[in-house]
């Protein structure tokens, strides 16, 4: 089974923020820059298009030693032999962790989004492989943020890797690293960059 290493940079790819670049081009640039994990998060593509894109991304990630995660749908993750699936709080109603585990198997990775200490504590006791916590800072992808006050508390209680997410970029990543954060997830900080490879390298340097 693939393992999440500390000091991992996790990129969520969504073409809507990619300034006209394809998911494959974004993935290529970020892999060249040293990204550790890539998630395919394309909310507006039909299932067949997701499967087709997912197969290409999974293949690219496999060849480069990068963990590849599918957003929302464990069945697609299994079908394309992705490393695993990421579930939002809403997805857990449709795919609770126990049934997701049956779909992806014991070697499949399951990640869960959490937006409060209560949700984090619940996920911490579940059969998941990592937890995302945020949004930490204001971001266009969510209409709220929870701030960085609970970062140390989360890290102290964590039984598995935690990825902090939400509005993280070069202007504020240092604040999180000072608080002990070792794993960071980003979307727009890399997707909106002029040079995907360079921006990935710059962020990765902090970890």
Secondary structure, 3 states (H helix, E strand, C coil): CCCCCCCCEEEEECHHHCCCCCHHHHHHHHHHCCCCEEEECCCCCCHHHHHHHHHHHHHHHHHCCCEEEEECCHHHHHHCCCCEEEECCCHHHHCCHHHHHHHHCCCCEEEEEECCHHHHHHHHCCCCCEEEEECCCCCCCCCCCCCCCCHHHHHHHCCCEEEEECCCCCCCHHHHHHCCCCCEEECHHHHCCCCHHHHHHHHHCCC
